[in-house]
Amino acid sequence: MVDAGAPAVSACAAVLCAPDTRCEETHGVASCVPIMRPRRSFCGGIAAIRCPDGGRCVDDPDDDCDPARGGRDCGGVCEPAAASPGPAAGGH
């Protein structure tokens, strides 16, 4: 017997999605979909490209180049000036 006053259980409660995905439920069916991230501007690298509008160039966490481990020419991504500090990317 189903308790009419009980909250419905989401189909996503039984799903474990891979990293960089999230569960969406449509008509009672759960599926994992990619998490859309805003595109960030490239900076740093061998050309020491600066960020627009006073942004800060930080290491790109999605590549395998590490400025702290000899990757002086690593490219980075721009963060707004008010964002929390992170390791600087090459060229800055």
Number of C-alpha atoms within 10 A of each C-alpha: 3 5 7 7 6 7 7 8 9 13 16 18 10 10 14 12 14 11 9 11 14 17 20 15 13 10 6 11 11 17 16 17 13 12 11 9 7 6 8 12 14 16 28 25 19 12 11 17 16 20 20 14 9 12 17 24 30 24 22 21 10 8 10 9 19 20 21 13 7 10 14 17 18 24 26 32 22 24 20 14 14 9 10 8 11 11 13 20 27 26 19 15
